[in-house]
Amino acid sequence: MRRVGIAGVGLVTPLGNSPAGVLASVRAGKSALALHPVFPEPYYASLLPREEVSEPFFEQVSLEAARLAVKDAGIDPADPSTGFVLSSIKGDIQHFGQNDVSLAYSAGRIARSLGVQTSPVVVSNACISGLAALVQGMRMIRAGQFKRVIVVGTELQSPFIVTGFQSLKALSVEPCKPFDAHRVGLNLGEASAALVLQADEGEWELVEGAIRNDANHISGPSRTGEGSYNALRAVLPHCDKKDLAFVNVHGTATVYNDEMEAIALNRAGLLDVPVNALKGYFGHTMGAAGILESILSMQALEAGVVLATRGFSELGVSAPVKVSAQEQPAVGNSFIKLLSGFGGVNGALLFRKGGSL
């Protein structure tokens, strides 16, 4: 089976576009979350600046992240052995009705602007979209379809998204507190993040990924953590537990999601492994989350640390998971990215740093 490595990264976030700079901001405890009183109910979110916006903004930020990743990888996107995958939940939905803003349309325009000659693939699978897109890219390379795949995840907030979450009473009117006893809901975020996956290249390897659907509820997570547990169970055999530095969880700071993840981690035998969540820095960036949070986790492990879970102080879940309240030294060369989403979708992806492939 072909090994799949990471050849390049690209970021566009409210905390900056340099992976090293964004990591430094996160390690300093900086957050891009701010109160936005522009809807009937105020909400906290991390939004990208729009001073110099050329429409469509969704394509603009996606292209910027992709180009940064391509430059970092030093590849030619026009090479016919290069594939392209776009991850997003809602895409350019705020302009729906004005023109064709379907995700397929946006993916085609982004790929063509980047110079990609092959047909793009779209992954839109609730909040695990970014992780699912990475798994899709990995499988395309392993199947011999492409030598490399550019994977981009982008999400922008809109009245449709914000009011939708408000109707579910899921948004917090204060900065979110993942896994904390006093958490009251999630914050939203905007970002674009990109990775270039390549066969037998890079210091980081995508070892194994799993997507599992427990079909519990349209918006509520399984009370037994069924989907997340089964996703973890699928990737753990590919990892020596002593090499697992941490699990970067979904950590939305909603009452039921954090509890579900804690139960899944307990069932998977991971109570002694450090756990952290990054929503307190960026909010929930939805279709970008799986890629953005994976990049920051890789950067952190390269720096030898487990990042702090901003907003966490008192454990508020039933299982005694080891939530990283402050930055701590990392022990091991691997981490697991865990995500869950509406409709009972769940995913886990194992990353390993082991030198050039």
C-alpha positions, 0 to 999 in steps of 0.5 A: 500500500502506498504511503501518503505524506504531507508535502505542503501546508497553507493557511488563511485565518483571522490569526494570520496566514503563516503556520508558524505565526498562527502557532505562536499566537495560539501558544501565546493564548491569543484568540480571534473570537469577538462579539458580533451583534449583527443578528437578532442575538449577538454571537461570538465568532472568529471572522476573516477581515474583508477590507479588500474583498474581491468577490466571490470571497469564498473562492478568493480565500480558498485560492490563497490557502491552496496557492500557499500550500502549492508553493510550500510543496514546490509542485506544479498543479497542472501536472496531470497526476495532481488531483484536487479536493474541496471541503466545505459545508455551505460554500458560497451560500450567502450569494445563493440565487445571484448566480451558480454558487454550488460547491461543484461550481466553486470547486471547478473555478478554484481548481482552474484558477490554480491550474489543476487539469483534472476534475475536482472532487467535493466533500460536504459531510457536515462538520467532519468534511475537512477530515473526510476530504483528507481521507478521500485524498489519501484513498485516491493516492493509495488507489493510484489515481493520483500521485498528489492531491491538493485538499482545501477546506473553507468556510465562511459564516452567513445569516443562514448559518448563524441563524440556523445555529441560533435556532438550535440554541447552540451558540454561546454569548461568551467565548466557548469553553470546551469540556468545561463544567460551565460550557454553554455552547459553541462559537463560529469561525471562518478560515481556509486551510490546505494540505498537499498530500503526496505519495511517498513524500514528506516528513508527516504521514497520514497513517489511517483514517476512518469515517463512521456514521452511527445515524443517531440523530439529525443534530444530536450526538450519540449518548454512547459515543458510538460513531466516534468510538468505532472511528477510533477503534479503526485507527488505533491498531495502526498506532503504538499507544506509547507513541500517541502524543495527544488526541485533538478532539472536536471540542465544540463546547456544547453539552452533548458533543463534549460528553459524547467524545469523552465517552468515546475516548473512555471506551477506546481506552484513551483516558491516559492520553492528553486531549486538547481542543482548538475551538477557543482560538478559532471558533468552529470553522466547520468545513475547514476545521479538520484541516486547520486543526490538523495543521496546528496539531502537526506544528505543535508536535514539531515544537514538542508541545500539546497545545492548551485548550483555551477556555477550559478550567474545570472538567465537565464530562463524565469520563476523566479525560486528560484535557490539556488546560495549559500547554505541556510537553508532548511525548510521542510522534503521533496524534489523532484528529477526531471530529463529529457532526450532524447526522451522526457522522464521525471521523478519526485520522491518525498522523505520524511524524517519522522523517522523510517517507 
